[in-house]
Amino acid sequence: MLTNPPSRFANLHAIFLAIMLCLSASGPALALDVTPQSGLWSIDAENNGQPGRGFQIEVQNDILVLTFYGYDGVGAPKWWLAVGSFQPGSNQLTMELGEYEGGMAFGDQMTNAVYAGSGGTMTIQFFTVTEGVICLPKETCKAIRASNYAWGESASQLLGEWAIIAMDQSTAVIDAYNVLFDRVTPSSDPSVIDTAWGSFYFYLNGSTRQATVMCNRLKNPAPGTFNYSCVIDRLGVIDRVAIIVARNAAEGVSINDIGLNTGAIIHGWRLATPSGRYLLPN
């Protein structure tokens, strides 16, 4: 079971608050900037469990590198490379898809690939850290999302340690929390698959306090979406939060929260797996 030393949580609390205060002080445009998760992504309409196209994203600073793997006009596998830079207040990039050929085969001596020209211009836009749209050459724009290959339909997707930021844009109230989910139980509710339970740590009057959190994994009409209805009991005050989880990120809204008005925006990042293996930010 993961543990959370209060001193460590206090440091996390200060760091996250400093980050969010800097963002909010920079103006509304910067607060809307989205950095997509690095890793494997797929096109929603083509994600049917069979081999096909896909792409990888890596973001460092404001530079995005995208590697797209697909096929040419005769069905031969091919890959393209695109690089772009995010601009403040914009989550959209337009980039050239560079084609490459003649590289090294397995077992051969080292051979550099050769740039074979542009495969066309693509535009990509992100709405959240795990969702967006891609417009490829000669194609209509299509919805995309970060690939989920490690989690099933269970609330076990939440197990591990999370950092949570809550920001009320109308009142500028910002707070940071630490959550440890350590068990999952079945549910008799026909609208719920199962329930994740854990500890919710918050900072109050100079010290770390602990609350109980439970999140119901809802049965969603669309496979691959992970909707949760959460209840947090903080010293007898009940907070209700609706969140959507994708890979190692969570986003949602506070329905009623002490100190935060209805509609506070929730952002979350998984810090550690159930075994305690710490994860890199992505």
Order of alpha helices (4+ residues) and beta strands (2+ residues): alpha-alpha-beta-beta-beta-beta-beta-beta-beta-beta-beta-beta-beta-beta-beta-beta-beta-beta
